[in-house]
Amino acid sequence: MLKEFKEFAMRGNVMDMAIGIIIGAAFGKIVSSLVNDVIMPPIGYLIGGIDFSELVVTIKEATADTAAVTLNYGTFLNTVIDFIIIAFAIFMVIKGMNKLKRKEEAPPPEPTTKDCPHCLTTIPIKATRCPACTSDLK
């Protein structure tokens, strides 16, 4: 059983997936920083100095014993923008990979015709006699 698990874990697909998950997590942090620290501050400034992470709806005010109950829709907005940027970046990467893959997979088609060496008429590739000049093509 241990041997089977080792073979499963060391297969190329599993290792590729693990590497993709790790890189994806790091990429997610980069995009979150891009949204929170670079994109949202200018948008907030243009809208009137709003910090989106501070946009909340208070459901219940704080008391001496309990914290306030809030609906943090500004943080949700930042997360939605994170998702859109990540989804777009992944879409572009996959689109580029598919474009490269299509070029590799499309071999030139096999020829279906040839020219007769005597009269240069186009004839089927499997022909043994030219229909135009009746030359033997063996």
The 8 nearest C-alpha neighbors of each residue, nearest first, counted from 0:
[[1, 3, 2, 4, 5, 6, 7, 8],
 [0, 2, 4, 3, 5, 6, 7, 8],
 [1, 3, 5, 0, 4, 6, 7, 8],
 [4, 2, 6, 0, 5, 1, 7, 8],
 [5, 3, 7, 1, 6, 2, 8, 0],
 [4, 6, 2, 8, 3, 7, 9, 1],
 [7, 5, 3, 9, 4, 8, 10, 2],
 [8, 6, 4, 5, 10, 9, 3, 13],
 [9, 7, 5, 6, 10, 4, 13, 14],
 [8, 10, 6, 7, 5, 11, 14, 13],
 [11, 9, 7, 12, 8, 13, 6, 14],
 [10, 12, 14, 13, 15, 9, 8, 16],
 [13, 11, 15, 14, 10, 16, 9, 17],
 [14, 12, 16, 15, 11, 10, 8, 17],
 [13, 15, 17, 11, 16, 12, 18, 9],
 [16, 14, 12, 18, 13, 17, 11, 19],
 [15, 17, 19, 13, 14, 18, 12, 20],
 [18, 16, 14, 20, 19, 15, 13, 21],
 [17, 19, 15, 21, 16, 20, 22, 14],
 [20, 18, 16, 22, 17, 21, 23, 15],
 [19, 21, 23, 17, 18, 22, 24, 16],
 [22, 20, 18, 24, 23, 19, 17, 25],
 [21, 23, 25, 19, 24, 20, 26, 18],
 [24, 22, 26, 20, 21, 25, 19, 27],
 [25, 23, 27, 21, 26, 22, 20, 28],
 [24, 26, 22, 28, 27, 23, 21, 29],
 [25, 27, 23, 29, 24, 28, 22, 30],
 [28, 26, 24, 30, 25, 29, 23, 31],
 [29, 27, 31, 25, 26, 30, 32, 24],
 [28, 30, 26, 32, 27, 31, 33, 25],
 [29, 31, 33, 27, 32, 28, 34, 81],
 [32, 30, 28, 34, 33, 29, 81, 35],
 [31, 33, 35, 29, 30, 36, 34, 28],
 [34, 32, 30, 37, 31, 36, 35, 29],
 [33, 35, 38, 31, 32, 37, 39, 36],
 [36, 34, 32, 39, 33, 31, 37, 38],
 [35, 37, 32, 33, 34, 38, 40, 39],
 [36, 38, 33, 34, 39, 35, 40, 32],
 [39, 37, 34, 40, 41, 33, 36, 35],
 [38, 40, 42, 35, 41, 34, 43, 37],
 [41, 39, 43, 42, 38, 44, 37, 36],
 [42, 40, 44, 43, 39, 45, 38, 37],
 [43, 41, 39, 45, 44, 40, 46, 38],
 [42, 44, 49, 40, 46, 48, 41, 45],
 [43, 45, 48, 41, 47, 42, 46, 40],
 [46, 44, 42, 47, 43, 41, 48, 49],
 [47, 45, 43, 44, 42, 48, 49, 41],
 [46, 48, 44, 45, 49, 43, 42, 50],
 [47, 49, 44, 43, 46, 50, 45, 40],
 [48, 50, 43, 47, 51, 44, 46, 40],
 [51, 49, 52, 53, 43, 48, 40, 54],
 [50, 52, 73, 54, 53, 49, 74, 43],
 [51, 53, 74, 73, 50, 54, 77, 71],
 [52, 54, 51, 50, 55, 73, 74, 71],
 [55, 53, 73, 51, 52, 72, 71, 50],
 [56, 54, 71, 70, 72, 53, 69, 57],
 [55, 57, 70, 69, 58, 71, 54, 72],
 [58, 56, 69, 59, 68, 55, 70, 60],
 [57, 59, 69, 68, 56, 60, 70, 67],
 [58, 60, 68, 67, 57, 61, 69, 66],
 [61, 59, 67, 62, 57, 68, 58, 66],
 [62, 60, 67, 66, 65, 59, 63, 68],
 [63, 61, 65, 64, 66, 60, 67, 59],
 [62, 64, 65, 61, 66, 67, 60, 59],
 [63, 65, 62, 66, 61, 67, 60, 68],
 [66, 64, 62, 61, 63, 67, 68, 60],
 [65, 67, 61, 62, 68, 64, 60, 63],
 [68, 66, 61, 60, 59, 69, 65, 57],
 [67, 69, 59, 58, 57, 66, 60, 70],
 [70, 68, 57, 58, 56, 71, 55, 67],
 [69, 71, 56, 55, 72, 57, 58, 68],
 [72, 70, 55, 73, 74, 69, 54, 75],
 [71, 73, 75, 74, 55, 70, 76, 54],
 [74, 72, 54, 51, 52, 76, 75, 71],
 [73, 75, 52, 77, 76, 72, 71, 78],
 [74, 76, 72, 78, 73, 77, 79, 71],
 [75, 77, 73, 79, 74, 78, 72, 80],
 [78, 76, 74, 80, 75, 79, 81, 73],
 [77, 79, 81, 75, 76, 80, 82, 74],
 [80, 78, 82, 76, 81, 77, 75, 83],
 [79, 81, 83, 77, 82, 78, 84, 76],
 [82, 80, 78, 84, 79, 83, 31, 85],
 [81, 83, 79, 85, 80, 84, 86, 78],
 [84, 82, 80, 86, 85, 81, 87, 79],
 [83, 85, 87, 81, 82, 86, 88, 80],
 [86, 84, 88, 82, 87, 83, 89, 81],
 [87, 85, 83, 89, 88, 84, 82, 90],
 [86, 88, 90, 84, 85, 89, 83, 91],
 [87, 89, 85, 91, 90, 86, 84, 92],
 [90, 88, 92, 86, 91, 87, 93, 85],
 [91, 89, 87, 93, 88, 92, 94, 86],
 [90, 92, 94, 88, 89, 93, 95, 87],
 [93, 91, 89, 95, 94, 90, 96, 88],
 [94, 92, 96, 90, 95, 91, 97, 89],
 [93, 95, 91, 97, 92, 96, 90, 98],
 [96, 94, 98, 92, 93, 97, 91, 99],
 [95, 97, 93, 99, 98, 94, 100, 92],
 [98, 96, 100, 94, 99, 95, 93, 101],
 [97, 99, 95, 101, 96, 100, 94, 102],
 [100, 98, 96, 102, 97, 101, 95, 103],
 [99, 101, 97, 103, 102, 98, 96, 104],
 [102, 100, 104, 98, 103, 99, 97, 105],
 [101, 103, 99, 100, 104, 105, 98, 106],
 [104, 102, 100, 101, 105, 99, 106, 98],
 [105, 103, 101, 102, 106, 100, 99, 107],
 [104, 106, 102, 103, 101, 107, 108, 100],
 [107, 105, 104, 108, 103, 102, 109, 101],
 [106, 108, 105, 109, 110, 104, 103, 102],
 [109, 107, 106, 110, 105, 111, 104, 112],
 [108, 110, 111, 107, 106, 112, 124, 113],
 [109, 111, 112, 108, 124, 113, 107, 123],
 [112, 110, 124, 123, 109, 113, 125, 122],
 [113, 111, 123, 124, 122, 110, 121, 114],
 [114, 112, 124, 122, 121, 123, 115, 111],
 [113, 115, 121, 119, 120, 122, 116, 112],
 [114, 116, 119, 120, 117, 118, 121, 129],
 [117, 115, 119, 118, 114, 136, 120, 134],
 [116, 118, 115, 119, 134, 132, 120, 114],
 [117, 119, 120, 115, 116, 132, 131, 114],
 [120, 118, 115, 114, 116, 117, 121, 113],
 [121, 119, 115, 114, 118, 122, 131, 129],
 [122, 120, 114, 113, 112, 115, 119, 123],
 [121, 123, 112, 113, 114, 120, 124, 115],
 [124, 122, 112, 126, 125, 111, 113, 121],
 [123, 125, 112, 113, 111, 126, 122, 110],
 [126, 124, 123, 127, 112, 111, 122, 113],
 [127, 125, 123, 124, 128, 122, 129, 136],
 [126, 128, 136, 137, 135, 125, 129, 134],
 [129, 127, 135, 136, 134, 126, 133, 130],
 [128, 130, 133, 134, 131, 132, 115, 135],
 [129, 131, 133, 132, 128, 122, 134, 120],
 [132, 130, 129, 133, 120, 118, 134, 128],
 [131, 133, 134, 129, 130, 118, 117, 128],
 [134, 132, 129, 130, 128, 131, 135, 136],
 [135, 133, 129, 132, 128, 136, 117, 130],
 [134, 136, 128, 137, 127, 133, 129, 132],
 [137, 135, 127, 128, 134, 129, 126, 115],
 [136, 127, 135, 128, 126, 134, 125, 129]]
